[in-house]
Amino acid sequence: MKLAILSRNTRLYSTRRLVEAARGRGHSVRVLDPLRCYLRIGEDGFGLRYKGRPVCDYDVVVPRIGASITRYGTAVLRQFELLGSHTPNPSDAVLCARDKLRCHQLLAAHGIGLPATVFGDSPDDTADLLSLLGPPPHVIKLVEGAQGNGVMLAEKLAASRGMIEALRGLYANFLVQEFIGEAEGADLRCFVVGDRVVAAMRRQAPEGEFRANLHRGGSAQPVRPTGAEQAVAVRAARLVGLGVAGVDLIRSRRGPLVLEVNASPGLEGIEEASGLDIAGAVIDFAVAGHPRPRRRKAA
């Protein structure tokens, strides 16, 4: 089968592993930089070119779209979809996952446990907004962020107000959440492929840090999630529309809470922690889902 991986860097661990897994299974695979793809859209068909040459007839597209290029990258992915390519993570699902507020609203509407979250625009409402959340500490997050970037902890009410004022001055979109102290700086990354959690790791924040992201110096060890945790992770990924997702959970007194649903979860940490071929599972799932549709006419 002919596969494309949308990635800006062929040397990234996750990209390399997906290429190795695809080729090891006998598939033809090419890495395409989404920023070098450009589109033609017309009533006579959809066109897609890459570095001056037409792109067509890719059976499966696996997106590895970074947060900084979400809008352009998902437009390219959507064009592949319109041309008949199958993807395990559709463009609309990637967009939903990247918008933390939209994602939280969707999950909460379907009864998925989350940290209490507030969102508001006017400075006049800040005091009442924070009162809806309860006493500090508060976690303040940019609506679009990744790898722990744009996530801050305010331990006092004055600090919460100061951070909120600063972010509003920068015209940033952010939300504020309750801090789950009993988690003690740890979370669970559940790697969902299709209808199951294929691997999971417990990430622990380093001393003096509350973010457990590996990019922030966190440590990881393999863990077997409970049945309830696995069910929440799979359901969260399905509700967002992702076939492949990294679902971050936190253990609380009221059960597992979803922190984030990641549309481009990294493979390095989870493969090292679990010792499993996660890249192979992603490729197998992506290929198995190919419906072999009739392709749209290329412009």
Protein Blocks (a to p, Z undefined) as FASTA:
>chain_A
ZZddddfbfkbmklmmmmmmmmmnopacddddfklgccdddfkbccddeehiacehifba
cddddfklmmmmmmmmmmmmmnopacfbdfklmmmmmmmmlmmmmmmmnopacddddddf
blklmmmmmmmnopcddddddfbdgehiaiacdfbfklmmmmmmmmmmnopacddddddf
knnopacddddehjacfbdcdddddehiabfbfklopacddddddfklmmmmmmmmmmno
pabdcddddddfkbpcdfbdcfbbcfklmmmmnopafklmmmmmmmmmpgoiacdddZZ
